[in-house]
Amino acid sequence: MKKFMNTAETMVAESTEGFVRAHEEFVAFGIDRKCIRRRHLVPGKVAIISGGGAGHEPMHIGFVGRGMLDAACVGHIFTSPTPSQIVSAIEETDTGAGCLLIVKNYDGDVMNFEMAAEMAAGRHRIEIVLACDDIETVRAGDGRGRRGVAGTLITERLLGAAAEQGAPLAALKAFGDSLSPRIRSMGVALTGVAVPHTQRTTFTLGSNEIEMGVGIHGEPGHSREPFANADTIVRRLSETIVNDIRQTTGTGLLLVNGLGGTPPAELYLAYKIARDFMVNHGLRIERSLVGAYATSLDMQGLSVTLAFLSEEEISLWDSPVATAALRWGC
């Protein structure tokens, strides 16, 4: 397996150090490098904290900064950060208004963030919001609920913007919970993921096969299907999302996310197809985002996310944000 790395064991530490050095205007390491935090904290603002395994960059470290996250904790590749890391992020970023933890709905992430919240509860006011936008998990019927995938960044952005404007912890918790039914995602892959530690690909596809419903840790989806043209594949994703979200009115935000190995030209082509599909089904797409934001290392694939937002929420999306991965209005 050829990758630009020294060893699999040091890859995450060396990569995060490079990230911090490249974006020192936004971020700094926390104590003992247990988290990456916002360089300039705002006193009296609720701290927004998230995190997860490495391999999804720029999620979550690329979203630390003004108008989004105050800290992100990074675990080993595709592995949850430890409770100790999360407690450290809470201790460093709580400036008096409490902390909101945004957690992707995976067993390891949920367990470790909940454990950290219990450990810090005596000293800090803490609430948790689960990001659970993936259609595939419910379709698979494994009882875990929906995974948090690319739609997580929409939740992080909106809650980060609301916190920046002074929203209190209880209101942010209620807002975050209200977003869950209005954000849906589905992914497709042309290849599996080459994982450095195992030196293996998570699944192997034939030259004329695609995997529908993949996760961001290289999990296979619900079906292996014949390769088809972009219209067929992206319309299938879009139709599944529209049918699942079951909302026909409101302002839509459409995100086409690259999973790591898909070039921008293909992502923009997919966006055109998805947008045309949504508009032809009577939906108003007023905001968009296209690019690799929640990746799965080098997976060649993409996901489509649709979020229904109110006009007030659109204003939050449009408000100033200054992070390594998202920047506008500043």
Phi and psi in degrees as GROMACS dihedral restraints (atoms count N, CA, C in turn):
[ dihedral_restraints ]
;  ai    aj    ak    al  type     phi  dphi    fc
    3     4     5     6     1  -101.1    20    10
    4     5     6     7     1   119.2    20    10
    6     7     8     9     1  -141.1    20    10
    7     8     9    10     1   154.4    20    10
    9    10    11    12     1   -79.8    20    10
   10    11    12    13     1    84.2    20    10
   12    13    14    15     1  -152.5    20    10
   13    14    15    16     1   163.9    20    10
   15    16    17    18     1   -90.8    20    10
   16    17    18    19     1   -61.6    20    10
   18    19    20    21     1  -137.3    20    10
   19    20    21    22     1   157.3    20    10
   21    22    23    24     1   -62.7    20    10
   22    23    24    25     1   -32.7    20    10
   24    25    26    27     1   -70.5    20    10
   25    26    27    28     1   -30.5    20    10
   27    28    29    30     1  -101.7    20    10
   28    29    30    31     1    -2.0    20    10
   30    31    32    33     1   -59.7    20    10
   31    32    33    34     1   -46.4    20    10
   33    34    35    36     1   -66.1    20    10
   34    35    36    37     1   -45.7    20    10
   36    37    38    39     1   -61.8    20    10
   37    38    39    40     1   -43.3    20    10
   39    40    41    42     1   -70.2    20    10
   40    41    42    43     1   -36.0    20    10
   42    43    44    45     1   -67.7    20    10
   43    44    45    46     1   -45.0    20    10
   45    46    47    48     1   -66.9    20    10
   46    47    48    49     1   -34.4    20    10
   48    49    50    51     1   -64.3    20    10
   49    50    51    52     1   -42.0    20    10
   51    52    53    54     1   -62.1    20    10
   52    53    54    55     1   -38.7    20    10
   54    55    56    57     1   -62.1    20    10
   55    56    57    58     1   -48.1    20    10
   57    58    59    60     1   -62.5    20    10
   58    59    60    61     1   -43.4    20    10
   60    61    62    63     1   -63.5    20    10
   61    62    63    64     1   -34.5    20    10
   63    64    65    66     1   -74.9    20    10
   64    65    66    67     1   -22.6    20    10
   66    67    68    69     1  -130.2    20    10
   67    68    69    70     1    44.6    20    10
   69    70    71    72     1   -65.6    20    10
   70    71    72    73     1   -18.4    20    10
   72    73    74    75     1   -69.7    20    10
   73    74    75    76     1   -21.4    20    10
   75    76    77    78     1  -106.3    20    10
   76    77    78    79     1   -37.5    20    10
   78    79    80    81     1  -131.8    20    10
   79    80    81    82     1   164.4    20    10
   81    82    83    84     1  -149.3    20    10
   82    83    84    85     1   157.7    20    10
   84    85    86    87     1   -71.8    20    10
   85    86    87    88     1   143.8    20    10
   87    88    89    90     1   -77.2    20    10
   88    89    90    91     1  -179.0    20    10
   90    91    92    93     1   -60.1    20    10
   91    92    93    94     1   133.7    20    10
   93    94    95    96     1    57.6    20    10
   94    95    96    97     1    20.4    20    10
   96    97    98    99     1    57.7    20    10
   97    98    99   100     1    32.1    20    10
   99   100   101   102     1   -77.7    20    10
  100   101   102   103     1   -19.4    20    10
  102   103   104   105     1  -150.3    20    10
  103   104   105   106     1   169.2    20    10
  105   106   107   108     1  -112.1    20    10
  106   107   108   109     1   124.2    20    10
  108   109   110   111     1  -121.8    20    10
  109   110   111   112     1   164.0    20    10
  111   112   113   114     1   -61.7    20    10
  112   113   114   115     1   133.6    20    10
  114   115   116   117     1   -65.1    20    10
  115   116   117   118     1   -40.6    20    10
  117   118   119   120     1  -117.2    20    10
  118   119   120   121     1   100.2    20    10
  120   121   122   123     1   -77.7    20    10
  121   122   123   124     1   154.6    20    10
  123   124   125   126     1  -106.7    20    10
  124   125   126   127     1   112.9    20    10
  126   127   128   129     1   -59.0    20    10
  127   128   129   130     1   136.8    20    10
  129   130   131   132     1    81.3    20    10
  130   131   132   133     1     3.6    20    10
  132   133   134   135     1   -99.0    20    10
  133   134   135   136     1   140.9    20    10
  135   136   137   138     1   -60.2    20    10
  136   137   138   139     1   132.3    20    10
  138   139   140   141     1   -84.1    20    10
  139   140   141   142     1   129.5    20    10
  141   142   143   144     1  -103.6    20    10
  142   143   144   145     1   120.8    20    10
  144   145   146   147     1  -127.2    20    10
  145   146   147   148     1   137.2    20    10
  147   148   149   150     1  -143.1    20    10
  148   149   150   151     1  -169.4    20    10
  150   151   152   153     1   158.4    20    10
  151   152   153   154     1   179.3    20    10
  153   154   155   156     1   168.6    20    10
  154   155   156   157     1  -170.6    20    10
  156   157   158   159     1   -69.0    20    10
  157   158   159   160     1   154.4    20    10
  159   160   161   162     1   -68.1    20    10
  160   161   162   163     1   167.4    20    10
  162   163   164   165     1   103.4    20    10
  163   164   165   166     1    -6.5    20    10
  165   166   167   168     1  -109.5    20    10
  166   167   168   169     1    10.8    20    10
  168   169   170   171     1   -56.1    20    10
  169   170   171   172     1   140.9    20    10
  171   172   173   174     1   -80.1    20    10
  172   173   174   175     1   -12.4    20    10
  174   175   176   177     1   -60.5    20    10
  175   176   177   178     1   133.9    20    10
  177   178   179   180     1  -101.8    20    10
  178   179   180   181     1   -16.9    20    10
  180   181   182   183     1   -63.8    20    10
  181   182   183   184     1   -29.1    20    10
  183   184   185   186     1   -72.6    20    10
  184   185   186   187     1    -5.1    20    10
  186   187   188   189     1  -108.7    20    10
  187   188   189   190     1    13.1    20    10
  189   190   191   192     1   -86.9    20    10
  190   191   192   193     1   124.6    20    10
  192   193   194   195     1   152.8    20    10
  193   194   195   196     1  -170.8    20    10
  195   196   197   198     1   -59.5    20    10
  196   197   198   199     1   131.4    20    10
  198   199   200   201     1    80.3    20    10
  199   200   201   202     1    10.5    20    10
  201   202   203   204     1  -146.8    20    10
  202   203   204   205     1  -113.2    20    10
  204   205   206   207     1   -93.0    20    10
  205   206   207   208     1   147.8    20    10
  207   208   209   210     1   -92.9    20    10
  208   209   210   211     1   -22.9    20    10
  210   211   212   213     1  -159.2    20    10
  211   212   213   214     1   152.4    20    10
  213   214   215   216     1  -136.4    20    10
  214   215   216   217     1   138.2    20    10
  216   217   218   219     1  -107.9    20    10
  217   218   219   220     1   135.0    20    10
  219   220   221   222     1  -115.7    20    10
  220   221   222   223     1   123.6    20    10
  222   223   224   225     1   -92.9    20    10
  223   224   225   226     1  -176.1    20    10
  225   226   227   228     1   -63.4    20    10
  226   227   228   229     1   171.6    20    10
  228   229   230   231     1   -56.9    20    10
  229   230   231   232     1   122.8    20    10
  231   232   233   234     1    60.0    20    10
  232   233   234   235     1    27.9    20    10
  234   235   236   237     1  -130.7    20    10
  235   236   237   238     1   134.8    20    10
  237   238   239   240     1   -58.9    20    10
  238   239   240   241     1   146.2    20    10
  240   241   242   243     1   -63.5    20    10
  241   242   243   244     1   158.9    20    10
  243   244   245   246     1   -81.0    20    10
  244   245   246   247     1   158.5    20    10
  246   247   248   249     1   -55.6    20    10
  247   248   249   250     1   -36.4    20    10
  249   250   251   252     1   -61.2    20    10
  250   251   252   253     1   -40.5    20    10
  252   253   254   255     1   -61.8    20    10
  253   254   255   256     1   -44.5    20    10
  255   256   257   258     1   -68.2    20    10
  256   257   258   259     1   -41.2    20    10
  258   259   260   261     1   -60.6    20    10
  259   260   261   262     1   -41.0    20    10
  261   262   263   264     1   -61.3    20    10
  262   263   264   265     1   -41.0    20    10
  264   265   266   267     1   -63.7    20    10
  265   266   267   268     1   -39.9    20    10
  267   268   269   270     1   -62.4    20    10
  268   269   270   271     1   -48.3    20    10
  270   271   272   273     1   -60.1    20    10
  271   272   273   274     1   -38.0    20    10
  273   274   275   276     1   -81.1    20    10
  274   275   276   277     1   -26.5    20    10
  276   277   278   279     1  -109.1    20    10
  277   278   279   280     1   -12.4    20    10
  279   280   281   282     1   -75.5    20    10
  280   281   282   283     1   109.2    20    10
  282   283   284   285     1  -100.9    20    10
  283   284   285   286     1    15.7    20    10
  285   286   287   288     1   125.6    20    10
  286   287   288   289     1   -15.6    20    10
  288   289   290   291     1  -103.6    20    10
  289   290   291   292     1     1.1    20    10
  291   292   293   294     1    95.7    20    10
  292   293   294   295     1   178.9    20    10
  294   295   296   297     1  -131.2    20    10
  295   296   297   298     1   139.8    20    10
  297   298   299   300     1  -112.2    20    10
  298   299   300   301     1   122.9    20    10
  300   301   302   303     1   -99.4    20    10
  301   302   303   304     1   122.8    20    10
  303   304   305   306     1  -101.4    20    10
  304   305   306   307     1   118.7    20    10
  306   307   308   309     1  -124.3    20    10
  307   308   309   310     1   125.0    20    10
  309   310   311   312     1   -67.8    20    10
  310   311   312   313     1   138.8    20    10
  312   313   314   315     1   -79.5    20    10
  313   314   315   316     1    73.2    20    10
  315   316   317   318     1  -122.7    20    10
  316   317   318   319     1   147.0    20    10
  318   319   320   321     1   -53.4    20    10
  319   320   321   322     1   -48.8    20    10
  321   322   323   324     1   -64.8    20    10
  322   323   324   325     1   -44.0    20    10
  324   325   326   327     1   -62.4    20    10
  325   326   327   328     1   -47.4    20    10
  327   328   329   330     1   -61.8    20    10
  328   329   330   331     1   -45.8    20    10
  330   331   332   333     1   -61.3    20    10
  331   332   333   334     1   -46.7    20    10
  333   334   335   336     1   -73.2    20    10
  334   335   336   337     1   -37.5    20    10
  336   337   338   339     1   -68.8    20    10
  337   338   339   340     1   -39.3    20    10
  339   340   341   342     1   -65.5    20    10
  340   341   342   343     1   -39.2    20    10
  342   343   344   345     1   -63.2    20    10
  343   344   345   346     1   -42.9    20    10
  345   346   347   348     1   -63.6    20    10
  346   347   348   349     1   -40.7    20    10
  348   349   350   351     1   -61.3    20    10
  349   350   351   352     1   -40.1    20    10
  351   352   353   354     1   -66.5    20    10
  352   353   354   355     1   -40.1    20    10
  354   355   356   357     1   -64.9    20    10
  355   356   357   358     1   -33.7    20    10
  357   358   359   360     1   -98.0    20    10
  358   359   360   361     1    -2.9    20    10
  360   361   362   363     1   -62.9    20    10
  361   362   363   364     1   -28.4    20    10
  363   364   365   366     1   -70.4    20    10
  364   365   366   367     1   -19.2    20    10
  366   367   368   369     1  -115.7    20    10
  367   368   369   370     1   -13.6    20    10
  369   370   371   372     1  -141.2    20    10
  370   371   372   373     1   148.4    20    10
  372   373   374   375     1   -87.2    20    10
  373   374   375   376     1   125.0    20    10
  375   376   377   378     1  -135.4    20    10
  376   377   378   379     1   137.5    20    10
  378   379   380   381     1  -128.0    20    10
  379   380   381   382     1   156.7    20    10
  381   382   383   384     1  -125.0    20    10
  382   383   384   385     1   135.4    20    10
  384   385   386   387     1  -119.0    20    10
  385   386   387   388     1   128.9    20    10
  387   388   389   390     1   -91.1    20    10
  388   389   390   391     1   132.2    20    10
  390   391   392   393     1   -93.5    20    10
  391   392   393   394     1   121.7    20    10
  393   394   395   396     1  -147.9    20    10
  394   395   396   397     1    73.6    20    10
  396   397   398   399     1  -104.9    20    10
  397   398   399   400     1    -9.0    20    10
  399   400   401   402     1   -77.8    20    10
  400   401   402   403     1   126.9    20    10
  402   403   404   405     1   -68.2    20    10
  403   404   405   406     1   -37.4    20    10
  405   406   407   408     1   -59.5    20    10
  406   407   408   409     1   -39.4    20    10
  408   409   410   411     1   -62.3    20    10
  409   410   411   412     1   -41.0    20    10
  411   412   413   414     1   -67.6    20    10
  412   413   414   415     1   -39.3    20    10
  414   415   416   417     1   -62.3    20    10
  415   416   417   418     1   -33.6    20    10
  417   418   419   420     1   -72.4    20    10
  418   419   420   421     1   -20.0    20    10
  420   421   422   423     1    70.4    20    10
  421   422   423   424     1    30.2    20    10
  423   424   425   426     1   -89.7    20    10
  424   425   426   427     1     1.5    20    10
  426   427   428   429     1    80.2    20    10
  427   428   429   430     1     2.7    20    10
  429   430   431   432     1   -88.2    20    10
  430   431   432   433     1    -9.5    20    10
  432   433   434   435     1    83.7    20    10
  433   434   435   436     1  -177.4    20    10
  435   436   437   438     1   -78.2    20    10
  436   437   438   439     1   139.3    20    10
  438   439   440   441     1   -72.8    20    10
  439   440   441   442     1   156.7    20    10
  441   442   443   444     1   -91.8    20    10
  442   443   444   445     1   120.6    20    10
  444   445   446   447     1  -127.1    20    10
  445   446   447   448     1  -134.9    20    10
  447   448   449   450     1   -60.9    20    10
  448   449   450   451     1   -29.7    20    10
  450   451   452   453     1   -62.4    20    10
  451   452   453   454     1   -15.6    20    10
  453   454   455   456     1   -56.9    20    10
  454   455   456   457     1   -36.0    20    10
  456   457   458   459     1   -66.8    20    10
  457   458   459   460     1   -29.6    20    10
  459   460   461   462     1   -66.9    20    10
  460   461   462   463     1   -43.4    20    10
  462   463   464   465     1   -61.8    20    10
  463   464   465   466     1   -44.4    20    10
  465   466   467   468     1   -63.6    20    10
  466   467   468   469     1   -40.3    20    10
  468   469   470   471     1   -66.7    20    10
  469   470   471   472     1   -47.1    20    10
  471   472   473   474     1   -68.5    20    10
  472   473   474   475     1   -42.8    20    10
  474   475   476   477     1   -69.4    20    10
  475   476   477   478     1   -35.8    20    10
  477   478   479   480     1   -63.7    20    10
  478   479   480   481     1   -40.3    20    10
  480   481   482   483     1   -66.7    20    10
  481   482   483   484     1   -42.8    20    10
  483   484   485   486     1   -64.3    20    10
  484   485   486   487     1   -39.7    20    10
  486   487   488   489     1   -65.1    20    10
  487   488   489   490     1   -38.5    20    10
  489   490   491   492     1   -61.7    20    10
  490   491   492   493     1   -30.4    20    10
  492   493   494   495     1   -88.0    20    10
  493   494   495   496     1     4.7    20    10
  495   496   497   498     1    98.6    20    10
  496   497   498   499     1    10.9    20    10
  498   499   500   501     1   -62.1    20    10
  499   500   501   502     1   138.5    20    10
  501   502   503   504     1   -77.6    20    10
  502   503   504   505     1   167.5    20    10
  504   505   506   507     1   -59.9    20    10
  505   506   507   508     1   -45.1    20    10
  507   508   509   510     1   -63.0    20    10
  508   509   510   511     1   -40.1    20    10
  510   511   512   513     1   -67.3    20    10
  511   512   513   514     1   -38.1    20    10
  513   514   515   516     1   -65.5    20    10
  514   515   516   517     1   -40.6    20    10
  516   517   518   519     1   -60.0    20    10
  517   518   519   520     1   -47.4    20    10
  519   520   521   522     1   -64.3    20    10
  520   521   522   523     1   -40.5    20    10
  522   523   524   525     1   -63.0    20    10
  523   524   525   526     1   -47.0    20    10
  525   526   527   528     1   -60.8    20    10
  526   527   528   529     1   -43.1    20    10
  528   529   530   531     1   -63.9    20    10
  529   530   531   532     1   -32.7    20    10
  531   532   533   534     1   -72.7    20    10
  532   533   534   535     1   -20.1    20    10
  534   535   536   537     1   -75.3    20    10
  535   536   537   538     1   -30.3    20    10
  537   538   539   540     1   -52.0    20    10
  538   539   540   541     1   -47.0    20    10
  540   541   542   543     1   -71.5    20    10
  541   542   543   544     1    -7.9    20    10
  543   544   545   546     1  -109.5    20    10
  544   545   546   547     1     9.0    20    10
  546   547   548   549     1  -128.5    20    10
  547   548   549   550     1   124.4    20    10
  549   550   551   552     1  -135.8    20    10
  550   551   552   553     1   142.2    20    10
  552   553   554   555     1  -136.1    20    10
  553   554   555   556     1   154.5    20    10
  555   556   557   558     1  -152.0    20    10
  556   557   558   559     1   140.2    20    10
  558   559   560   561     1  -119.8    20    10
  559   560   561   562     1   161.4    20    10
  561   562   563   564     1  -141.5    20    10
  562   563   564   565     1   147.4    20    10
  564   565   566   567     1  -131.3    20    10
  565   566   567   568     1   146.5    20    10
  567   568   569   570     1   -99.7    20    10
  568   569   570   571     1   -17.6    20    10
  570   571   572   573     1  -143.4    20    10
  571   572   573   574     1   163.6    20    10
  573   574   575   576     1   -82.8    20    10
  574   575   576   577     1  -168.1    20    10
  576   577   578   579     1  -109.9    20    10
  577   578   579   580     1   131.1    20    10
  579   580   581   582     1   -87.3    20    10
  580   581   582   583     1   108.2    20    10
  582   583   584   585     1   -92.7    20    10
  583   584   585   586     1   123.0    20    10
  585   586   587   588     1   -56.9    20    10
  586   587   588   589     1   -42.3    20    10
  588   589   590   591     1   -68.0    20    10
  589   590   591   592     1   -35.1    20    10
  591   592   593   594     1   -94.1    20    10
  592   593   594   595     1   -16.9    20    10
  594   595   596   597     1    59.2    20    10
  595   596   597   598     1    28.6    20    10
  597   598   599   600     1  -134.5    20    10
  598   599   600   601     1   160.5    20    10
  600   601   602   603     1   -92.6    20    10
  601   602   603   604     1   138.8    20    10
  603   604   605   606     1   -63.5    20    10
  604   605   606   607     1   -34.3    20    10
  606   607   608   609     1  -153.1    20    10
  607   608   609   610     1   158.1    20    10
  609   610   611   612     1  -119.8    20    10
  610   611   612   613     1   131.0    20    10
  612   613   614   615     1  -112.5    20    10
  613   614   615   616     1   145.8    20    10
  615   616   617   618     1   -71.4    20    10
  616   617   618   619     1   169.6    20    10
  618   619   620   621     1   -64.5    20    10
  619   620   621   622     1   -18.9    20    10
  621   622   623   624     1  -119.7    20    10
  622   623   624   625     1    32.6    20    10
  624   625   626   627     1  -126.1    20    10
  625   626   627   628     1   151.9    20    10
  627   628   629   630     1  -130.8    20    10
  628   629   630   631     1   159.5    20    10
  630   631   632   633     1  -114.2    20    10
  631   632   633   634     1   116.5    20    10
  633   634   635   636     1   -94.5    20    10
  634   635   636   637     1   133.4    20    10
  636   637   638   639     1    88.3    20    10
  637   638   639   640     1    28.3    20    10
  639   640   641   642     1   -70.1    20    10
  640   641   642   643     1   157.7    20    10
  642   643   644   645     1   -99.7    20    10
  643   644   645   646     1   177.9    20    10
  645   646   647   648     1   -90.7    20    10
  646   647   648   649     1     4.4    20    10
  648   649   650   651     1  -107.5    20    10
  649   650   651   652     1    19.6    20    10
  651   652   653   654     1    80.9    20    10
  652   653   654   655     1    12.6    20    10
  654   655   656   657     1   -66.8    20    10
  655   656   657   658     1   138.3    20    10
  657   658   659   660     1   -66.1    20    10
  658   659   660   661     1   161.2    20    10
  660   661   662   663     1   -93.6    20    10
  661   662   663   664     1  -153.1    20    10
  663   664   665   666     1   -91.1    20    10
  664   665   666   667     1   -16.1    20    10
  666   667   668   669     1  -157.4    20    10
  667   668   669   670     1   147.8    20    10
  669   670   671   672     1  -106.3    20    10
  670   671   672   673     1   122.3    20    10
  672   673   674   675     1  -128.1    20    10
  673   674   675   676     1   163.2    20    10
  675   676   677   678     1   -65.4    20    10
  676   677   678   679     1   140.8    20    10
  678   679   680   681     1   -59.8    20    10
  679   680   681   682     1   142.1    20    10
  681   682   683   684     1  -140.7    20    10
  682   683   684   685     1   179.1    20    10
  684   685   686   687     1   -74.6    20    10
  685   686   687   688     1   168.8    20    10
  687   688   689   690     1   -61.2    20    10
  688   689   690   691     1   -39.9    20    10
  690   691   692   693     1   -54.7    20    10
  691   692   693   694     1   -48.0    20    10
  693   694   695   696     1   -64.8    20    10
  694   695   696   697     1   -45.6    20    10
  696   697   698   699     1   -67.5    20    10
  697   698   699   700     1   -50.0    20    10
  699   700   701   702     1   -71.8    20    10
  700   701   702   703     1   -35.7    20    10
  702   703   704   705     1   -63.4    20    10
  703   704   705   706     1   -34.8    20    10
  705   706   707   708     1   -64.5    20    10
  706   707   708   709     1   -46.1    20    10
  708   709   710   711     1   -60.0    20    10
  709   710   711   712     1   -47.2    20    10
  711   712   713   714     1   -64.4    20    10
  712   713   714   715     1   -41.9    20    10
  714   715   716   717     1   -63.8    20    10
  715   716   717   718     1   -42.2    20    10
  717   718   719   720     1   -62.4    20    10
  718   719   720   721     1   -41.6    20    10
  720   721   722   723     1   -64.9    20    10
  721   722   723   724     1   -49.0    20    10
  723   724   725   726     1   -60.9    20    10
  724   725   726   727     1   -41.4    20    10
  726   727   728   729     1   -68.0    20    10
  727   728   729   730     1   -32.0    20    10
  729   730   731   732     1   -79.1    20    10
  730   731   732   733     1   -39.6    20    10
  732   733   734   735     1   -74.7    20    10
  733   734   735   736     1   -26.1    20    10
  735   736   737   738     1    55.1    20    10
  736   737   738   739     1    43.9    20    10
  738   739   740   741     1  -133.5    20    10
  739   740   741   742     1   132.8    20    10
  741   742   743   744     1  -117.1    20    10
  742   743   744   745     1    -3.1    20    10
  744   745   746   747     1  -129.8    20    10
  745   746   747   748     1   160.3    20    10
  747   748   749   750     1   115.7    20    10
  748   749   750   751     1   172.3    20    10
  750   751   752   753     1   -92.1    20    10
  751   752   753   754     1   128.8    20    10
  753   754   755   756     1  -101.2    20    10
  754   755   756   757     1   142.8    20    10
  756   757   758   759     1  -111.1    20    10
  757   758   759   760     1   124.3    20    10
  759   760   761   762     1  -112.1    20    10
  760   761   762   763     1   122.8    20    10
  762   763   764   765     1  -116.5    20    10
  763   764   765   766     1   124.3    20    10
  765   766   767   768     1  -110.1    20    10
  766   767   768   769     1   116.1    20    10
  768   769   770   771     1  -112.0    20    10
  769   770   771   772     1   130.5    20    10
  771   772   773   774     1   -84.5    20    10
  772   773   774   775     1   140.8    20    10
  774   775   776   777     1   -92.4    20    10
  775   776   777   778     1     9.8    20    10
  777   778   779   780     1   126.5    20    10
  778   779   780   781     1   -35.5    20    10
  780   781   782   783     1  -118.7    20    10
  781   782   783   784     1    16.8    20    10
  783   784   785   786     1  -107.4    20    10
  784   785   786   787     1   125.1    20    10
  786   787   788   789     1   -70.2    20    10
  787   788   789   790     1   156.0    20    10
  789   790   791   792     1   -55.7    20    10
  790   791   792   793     1   -37.4    20    10
  792   793   794   795     1   -57.2    20    10
  793   794   795   796     1   -40.1    20    10
  795   796   797   798     1   -72.4    20    10
  796   797   798   799     1   -35.2    20    10
  798   799   800   801     1   -66.0    20    10
  799   800   801   802     1   -42.2    20    10
  801   802   803   804     1   -67.9    20    10
  802   803   804   805     1   -36.5    20    10
  804   805   806   807     1   -61.1    20    10
  805   806   807   808     1   -43.9    20    10
  807   808   809   810     1   -63.9    20    10
  808   809   810   811     1   -37.9    20    10
  810   811   812   813     1   -60.8    20    10
  811   812   813   814     1   -44.1    20    10
  813   814   815   816     1   -57.8    20    10
  814   815   816   817     1   -45.1    20    10
  816   817   818   819     1   -64.5    20    10
  817   818   819   820     1   -46.7    20    10
  819   820   821   822     1   -63.8    20    10
  820   821   822   823     1   -42.9    20    10
  822   823   824   825     1   -64.2    20    10
  823   824   825   826     1   -45.1    20    10
  825   826   827   828     1   -58.3    20    10
  826   827   828   829     1   -41.4    20    10
  828   829   830   831     1   -62.3    20    10
  829   830   831   832     1   -47.4    20    10
  831   832   833   834     1   -62.4    20    10
  832   833   834   835     1   -46.4    20    10
  834   835   836   837     1   -63.3    20    10
  835   836   837   838     1   -41.4    20    10
  837   838   839   840     1   -66.0    20    10
  838   839   840   841     1   -17.3    20    10
  840   841   842   843     1  -101.1    20    10
  841   842   843   844     1    18.9    20    10
  843   844   845   846     1    84.5    20    10
  844   845   846   847     1    11.5    20    10
  846   847   848   849     1   -93.9    20    10
  847   848   849   850     1   146.4    20    10
  849   850   851   852     1   -98.1    20    10
  850   851   852   853     1   112.7    20    10
  852   853   854   855     1   -99.3    20    10
  853   854   855   856     1   106.4    20    10
  855   856   857   858     1  -109.4    20    10
  856   857   858   859     1   -12.6    20    10
  858   859   860   861     1  -137.5    20    10
  859   860   861   862     1   150.8    20    10
  861   862   863   864     1  -146.0    20    10
  862   863   864   865     1   158.8    20    10
  864   865   866   867     1  -150.1    20    10
  865   866   867   868     1   129.1    20    10
  867   868   869   870     1  -132.8    20    10
  868   869   870   871     1   127.3    20    10
  870   871   872   873     1   155.5    20    10
  871   872   873   874     1   180.0    20    10
  873   874   875   876     1   -91.0    20    10
  874   875   876   877     1   102.7    20    10
  876   877   878   879     1  -118.6    20    10
  877   878   879   880     1   -34.6    20    10
  879   880   881   882     1  -127.5    20    10
  880   881   882   883     1    89.9    20    10
  882   883   884   885     1   -96.7    20    10
  883   884   885   886     1   172.0    20    10
  885   886   887   888     1  -131.5    20    10
  886   887   888   889     1    68.8    20    10
  888   889   890   891     1    52.0    20    10
  889   890   891   892     1  -111.7    20    10
  891   892   893   894     1  -109.7    20    10
  892   893   894   895     1    19.6    20    10
  894   895   896   897     1   -60.7    20    10
  895   896   897   898     1   130.5    20    10
  897   898   899   900     1   -87.5    20    10
  898   899   900   901     1   103.7    20    10
  900   901   902   903     1  -178.7    20    10
  901   902   903   904     1  -178.3    20    10
  903   904   905   906     1  -154.6    20    10
  904   905   906   907     1   165.2    20    10
  906   907   908   909     1  -133.1    20    10
  907   908   909   910     1   154.8    20    10
  909   910   911   912     1  -116.2    20    10
  910   911   912   913     1   132.3    20    10
  912   913   914   915     1  -125.9    20    10
  913   914   915   916     1   133.8    20    10
  915   916   917   918     1  -120.4    20    10
  916   917   918   919     1   129.5    20    10
  918   919   920   921     1  -126.2    20    10
  919   920   921   922     1   131.4    20    10
  921   922   923   924     1   -94.8    20    10
  922   923   924   925     1   122.9    20    10
  924   925   926   927     1  -127.7    20    10
  925   926   927   928     1   149.8    20    10
  927   928   929   930     1   -78.3    20    10
  928   929   930   931     1   170.5    20    10
  930   931   932   933     1   -62.8    20    10
  931   932   933   934     1   -36.9    20    10
  933   934   935   936     1   -64.1    20    10
  934   935   936   937     1   -39.6    20    10
  936   937   938   939     1   -70.0    20    10
  937   938   939   940     1   -34.8    20    10
  939   940   941   942     1   -61.6    20    10
  940   941   942   943     1   -38.9    20    10
  942   943   944   945     1   -63.9    20    10
  943   944   945   946     1   -37.6    20    10
  945   946   947   948     1   -63.4    20    10
  946   947   948   949     1   -43.1    20    10
  948   949   950   951     1   -59.2    20    10
  949   950   951   952     1   -39.4    20    10
  951   952   953   954     1   -78.5    20    10
  952   953   954   955     1   -14.4    20    10
  954   955   956   957     1   -67.0    20    10
  955   956   957   958     1   161.8    20    10
  957   958   959   960     1   -56.9    20    10
  958   959   960   961     1   136.8    20    10
  960   961   962   963     1  -139.2    20    10
  961   962   963   964     1   137.3    20    10
  963   964   965   966     1  -139.7    20    10
  964   965   966   967     1    92.7    20    10
  966   967   968   969     1  -133.4    20    10
  967   968   969   970     1   174.7    20    10
  969   970   971   972     1   -63.9    20    10
  970   971   972   973     1   -34.6    20    10
  972   973   974   975     1  -101.4    20    10
  973   974   975   976     1   -26.8    20    10
  975   976   977   978     1  -127.4    20    10
  976   977   978   979     1   131.4    20    10
  978   979   980   981     1  -154.9    20    10
  979   980   981   982     1   116.2    20    10
  981   982   983   984     1  -159.8    20    10
  982   983   984   985     1   161.2    20    10
  984   985   986   987     1    73.4    20    10
  985   986   987   988     1     7.4    20    10
